[in-house]
């Protein structure tokens, strides 16, 4: 082969590599430079669709649960995520967990990360905070992660049937999913449950606590998010909180304690504990702050989409170092 021809081939290779790095750098910049104010409109649109357009999504209203499931699946697919449905049964009816996955860009021998939120409500509430807020955050996290994958594989799961009368039983969607993950032998780094993440209050004493004796250790204004898990999940919770603190200025308080304390296990993370996986929930503390909890007044206009955006961007950027 002549020197001239060899040089021509090398020149083409260099052009191709140069184009690749330009595209890669643009993709990274487009994802890493995301601001809370750019995701807030998407969060608001999702909460409005679930809580206003659809409304109550209780276990007995299969049609509305179906509309919510279809919407969630469509959103995952539009983000470029492969999606599958996991069917399960309760009281003669079929319900669905919606599962999306973004393959990791690197190698993480210690397992995948699971992030979940439930899309059902109790009867009599449109469920804006509980839990359209968590679903909205889940969908935005999936969209951003698909743009720029983390090192480890992340599964995003929208659970059905978290609320009563199923709560605390093996018919919860998250129990069905966690059990299936265990049976498949999937290695899990940890699970994060997004459970009511949209309500904030800045007035003094607007924040309550499960035990009055711990009130001295935490703020009396509800202007923060809580990372709440059991003692066995302490290390995982600490790692995520540390990464989040580097990425976001949104205040966070964490609590890892006995699951018997009221509220500590009040979400889907509880079922991952049952199968030996570390898990915690990110929450606005639910009824300890939001007095519209499980009420008809849990509506879209009561939420703070700016701070929800802070959560999504901070958590998304944290994924890169977990």
Buried (B, 14 or more C-beta within 10 A) or exposed (E): EEEEEEEEEEEEEEEEEEEEEEEEEEEEEEBBEBEBEEBBEBBBBBBBBBBBEBBBBBBEBBEBBBBBBEBBBEBBEEBEBEBEEBEBEBEEEEBBBBBBBBEBEEEBEEBBBBBBBBBBBBBEBBBBBBBBBBBBBBBBBBBBBBBBBBBBBBBBBBBBBBBEBBBEEEBBBBBBBBBBBBEEEBEBBBBBBBBBBBBBBEEEEBBBBBEEEEBEEBEEBBBBBBBBBBEBBBEBBBBBBEBBBEBBEBBBBBBBBEBEBEBBBBBBBBBBBBBEBBBBBBBBBBBBBBEBBBBEEBBBEBBBBBBBBBBBBBBBBBBBBB
